[in-house]
Amino acid sequence: MLILTLNCGSSSLKCQLYDEDTDKIVAKATAERIGLDGAVISVKSDSGEVTLKDKTVADHKEAIENILQCFKETGVLKNIEEIEAAGHRIVHGGDLFQKSTLIDEDVIKRIESISHLAPLHNPSNVLGIRVLENILPKIPHVAVFDTAFHSTIPEKAHRYAIPGEWYDKYKVRRYGFHGSSHLYVSKRTAKILGKPAMQCNMIILHVGNGASITAVENGLSVDTSMGMTPLEGVIMGTRSGNIDASIPAFITKMTGQSIEEVNEALYKQSGLLGLTGKYSDRRDIEANAETDELCKLAIEMECYNLKKYIGSYMAVLNRVDAIAFTGGVGENSAIIREKTLENLEYLGVELDKEKNNSLKRGSEAEISTSSSKIKVFVIPTDEEIVLTEDVIAVLKGEYQDHSSHPYSFL
């Protein structure tokens, strides 16, 4: 079975073509700057890499059509009808979806009904479903929800101390994100520890342009740093993370900006970009930290934020078997990992600096000392394999939920 997985962002798209029969990734593709000038489409396969730059890609429909055409032109597909199933990453499932689900019109309408919880993402996710269903109407489509892994968070952790009507009527609560990543890394961590996932307690740090920290108890998410939206939590590339809830109202009063404009600034002009005034990419910040005081401060603040969550989740979990770093920054920044774990020896965390500094890009490895009571790992995430395996399991009727499913990476 040839499976296409699709991950539609607000102005981007990622997809992967997987052959179940050969257990091989046939091709990967990305489209960036959709709806903007200078769009870029890139397709990678055994045949090589094809990159189309400075294109005009009006919408996700055109992006998907371009990618499928590239698949044909490069010999990845003879015709698109070879694709036998599709999986769609859906950012927000609200409290309606706790597991991956076969898509029908009712499922689409339910996803649309909670689009107000993720206005930048869910509409694009639904658009991807509609477009691909029109192109490939005869194949099954499966929805895999980013929030599903966090559906096990107990009420004491997912509720906010707000008027009850906001919770009952508008579903204002903590949902959490990066679910497929946290699922994959938690399962891999348990595998390395040599224990069943349901016997492991761990703290997962997914640190990239977006970042979230999750407390995993007995294999299940029990708390996470992101909230109703991906804005809450630690400092991120362009997102503020936690701030005083009165700040948006204060800024609207002082500047005359609308609440929408302030919200946009908190998403796209804050975080490390807001702190440095220049950079959101950690590589740029690290490269300039010795000469730019704001870059130095940005690193200190980010690591301080991460360290606070580690401490709080240690208190929540009582026993921690491992800490795992993942995401673009978590996997590749030795200095962020080192400064985050600095002075945690009294809690049982001992970093092996030589292992940490010499780690090769893309490697899965332990970076703690042999005497460290809490093991520390770097585990490159693989959200696509979660999507692919959920699609296969749902279509075969073998999928119950993410906690009990026997993933291949366990």
Secondary structure as UniProt FT lines:
FT   STRAND          2..8
FT   STRAND          12..19
FT   TURN            20..23
FT   STRAND          24..32
FT   TURN            34..35
FT   TURN            37..38
FT   STRAND          39..45
FT   TURN            46..47
FT   STRAND          48..55
FT   HELIX           60..73
FT   TURN            74..75
FT   HELIX           80..82
FT   STRAND          85..90
FT   TURN            94..96
FT   STRAND          101..102
FT   HELIX           105..113
FT   HELIX           115..117
FT   TURN            119..121
FT   HELIX           122..135
FT   TURN            137..138
FT   STRAND          141..145
FT   TURN            146..147
FT   HELIX           148..152
FT   HELIX           155..158
FT   HELIX           164..170
FT   HELIX           179..193
FT   HELIX           197..199
FT   STRAND          202..207
FT   STRAND          211..217
FT   TURN            218..219
FT   STRAND          220..224
FT   TURN            230..231
FT   TURN            245..246
FT   HELIX           247..255
FT   HELIX           259..268
FT   HELIX           271..276
FT   HELIX           282..288
FT   TURN            289..291
FT   HELIX           293..317
FT   STRAND          322..326
FT   HELIX           327..332
FT   HELIX           334..341
FT   TURN            342..343
FT   HELIX           345..347
FT   HELIX           353..358
FT   TURN            361..362
FT   STRAND          365..366
FT   TURN            370..371
FT   STRAND          374..378
FT   HELIX           383..396
FT   TURN            402..404
FT   TURN            408..409
//
